[in-house]
């Protein structure tokens, strides 16, 4: 995965609050893996924090810390994205939003941008306060994607993914898939509280995987608005395999087998490893968001 060295990165699309002190911060995570999955589901779909064991989130996020806004200082060009993990993620956010902005315009729609927040340990959101144990998530109430970059190491060590830069890009693109669903009204379908292999919650997650694949298909041909050239200049077959592997690693069956010792499809919220691979590849193969109808 390579970026145009001479491209300018738009750091305004990322809020870097790593190292911030969060006032109060009594967020708690309980219930083991099933609890974590439920927490992710709640944050994605706007369930109240008190229902999830999270703090109320009344406090405003703190921003006064010496390490805040690292990306604004260090991430200037595509060359920085090729050299640093956090700058690479800024570039992925830029590329993802460039694509969806242009795709919405092509379909006579208007894309509303979403910021990505880099945090460390815990963060306050409009969906409540959360710790890094929740994993990456999208909060529809404030239209922001939240990432603790330490998750990407856990994706390899805890969940068994092969890792790699594009595995990280897949995660970011998946969360932006939820942002697309939020704008289209699809995200609300998962608010029925149902779980299971055929639930709307699973269908929403698989569609977000497909949308991530659609972006990947188009990434090397989407012109960056500042240069007119694609920000991402090269994606290899190995990159795509890393994305497919990351999608499979967070399948419900893989996670349940690893942490519970058994697979219980009636409790699924994200889909099986094979389903997640298939829908990411469906988006990547076709490059067409219309082919991402998981609700049929």
N, C-alpha and C positions, 0 to 999 in steps of 0.2 A: 504494500500500500504506500503510494508515493504522492506527494503534494507538489504543486507548482512552487518552486523556490521563490519566485519573484512576486507571488500573490500577496496582497495585503489581507491580514486576518481582521475580522470585525469582532473585537473583544466586547463590544457593547451588547452582544447577544449572550454573554456569560457573566454571571455575578459570582465573584470568588470571595467567599467568606470563610475559607479555611483558616483555622486559628482563632476565629471569633469566640468570645465567651457568650454563651446563651444564658440569660438570667433565669433563675429558677431551675429549669431543665430537669424536671422529675419524670421524664419519660421512662416508662418501663416496658420491657418486652418479655412476654411470658408465653407458655404453652408450647415450647419446643418448635419443631419445624412447622407443624400445622398452624401454630400461632403466628409464625412469621408469614406464612402464606396468607392467612386471614388479614394480617396487618397490611400487607402489600395490596390486597384486594380493597381493603377499606380506604387506604390512601388514594388509590386510583379512582375510586368511585364515590368519594365524598362522604363516607360514613363518619359520623361524629367521633372525635378522638376519645371521648369518655367510654365509648362502646368497644374500643380497641385496646384499652390499657395505656393510652397515651395521655400526656398532660394536655391541659386545655389549650395551650398555645396562645394564651392571652398576651404574653409578652411579645414585644417587637423583636425581630432578630437583631442581635448586636452586630455592629460593623466596625467597632474601634479595636483594631488589633494590628500589630506591626506586619503580620504576614498576609493581611487581607489584600485582595486585588493583585495577587502575584501575576496572574495572566495578563492583566493590563500592562504590566511593566515588562514582562518577558516575551510575550507572544505577539510579535509584530508581523511576521511574514510566513509564507509556506516553508521556508527553510527552518524556521523555529519549530514548525509542526513536524518536520522530518527528524528533529533532534530531541524533542521533549514530549513526554506523555500528555501533560496538561494542555500544551499548545496543539497537539494532535487532536485532542478532543474538542478544542475550540474550532479547529478547522472542520471537523466532522459536523459539528453543530451548524457552522456556516454553510457547508455543502448541503446538508439535509434541508435547511430552510430555504436555500436558493432553489432547490428542486421543487419543494412543495409550493413555494411562492409562484414559480413559473407554471407548475401544473395546474394550480387553481386558476391562474389567469387564462391558461389555454382552455379551460372548461368554463370560462366566463364567470368565475368566482373570485373572491378576494380572500387571500390567506392572512390570518391574524398571527403574527409571530409569537413565539414562546421563548422566554429566557431559560437558560440552564444555570442552576446554582451548584457550585462546587462547595462542599462543606466537609467538616471533619467531626466525627463523633456523633453530633446531634444537631438538629436544626428545627427552627420553628417555621411552620407553613400555615396557609389558610385552611389546610385540612387537619391541623393539629401539630404538635411537636413530635418528632420522630428521631430515633437513633439510627446509626449506620447499620444496625442489625436488620433493619427493614429491607435493605438493598436499594437499588435505584428505583425511583418511582416518579410518576407524574401526578400532580395535584390539579384537578380541574378547577378548583375554586380560585386559584391564583394563576392558573395557566402557566405553570413552571415545571420544569424537569429538575429533579434533585439527584445529585451524585456525590457519594463519598468515594473517592478514587481508590480507596483501599479494597473496595468490593472486587475490583478486577483481579487482584491477587487471590481472593477467596474463590473466584470463579474457577481458578485452576486448582488451588490446594484443597478446597472444601467440596466443590461440585465436580471436579475432574475434567474440566474443559481443557483443551490444548492451549488455549490462550492466544496471544498474538494481537497485533494492533487492530485487525479487522474484527476480532471477537468483541473488542471494546466498542468499535463503531457499530456493530450490530445492536448492542445493548442501547446505545444512544438512539439509534434509528427506531428501535422498537418503542421506546418511550415517546418519541415524536409521533409514532403511529397512533398512540393514545391521544395525542394532541389533535391529530387529524380527525379521529373519531369524535372527540369532544366538539369540534367545529361542525361536524356533519350531523351531530345528534345521535350517533350510534352508541357512544359510550354509555348512555343512559340505559341501554338494554340490559346491562349487567347489574343494575340496581335492584333487581328483583330478589336478591338474597339467596338465589339458588346455587347449588354446587352440583358437580357430577360431570361425567364425560360429555353429555349432550347439553349442558347448561349454557345460558347466554354468557356467563363469565368466561367459560372456555372459548366460546366463539369470538368474543371480543379480543382475547389474548392472541388467538391464532390469526385474526385479521391484522392485528398490530405487527405480528411476525411477517405477514405477507406484505404489508406496507413497507417494512424495513427492507424486504427483498426488492420491491419496486424501486426504492431509492437506490439500492446497490446497483441494479441494472442500469440506471440512468446516471450514476454518479460521475463517470468519466466523460460524459457528453453534456453535462449541465454547465453552462457558462457562468462563471462568477461575475457578479454585477460590477465589480471594480475593474476587472481586466478584460472581460469578454471571453476568457479562456476557462476551461474546467479547472476548478481548484484541485480536484483529485485527478492525477495524470495517469495512474496505473493501479489496477486491481488484478491480481493473479488468481489462478485457480486455487492456489493454496490459501489465499486470503478468504475466498468464498467458503472453502472447506472449514476454515477456522470459525466462520460465522455459523455454518451449519452445525458444527460441533458444539458451539456455545448454546445455540438454540436447543439442541438435544439435551445438553447437560442440565438445563433447568426445566426439563419436562417433569410433570407431576409424578409419573411412574418412577423415573430415576431417583427423584428426591425422596419419595416415600420409601422405596426399597433401601436406599442408603441410610436414612435416618430412622425409619420405623421398622424396617425388616420385612415389610409386606406392602403390597400395592392395593389401594382401596379407591377404585375409580369413582365411587359415589361421593368422594370428598375432593375430586379434582376441581381446580379453579383456573388452570393455565393450559391444560392439554398434555398429551403424552409426548415423549421425546420424538417419536416418529412423526406425530402430527405437527409438531413445531418445526421439525426439519422440512417436512413436505410443504408447509405453507410459506416458510421463508423462501424455499426454492421455487414455489409457484410464482411468487412475486418477482424473484430474480430472473426466472426463465422468461416471463411474459413482459415484465416492465410496465404492466397495465393495472392500475388500481381497481378497475372494473372487474378484474379477474380475482379479486380478493373477497368475494361474497361468501363468507363462512356460515352465513345464516340460512342458506338454501336447504 
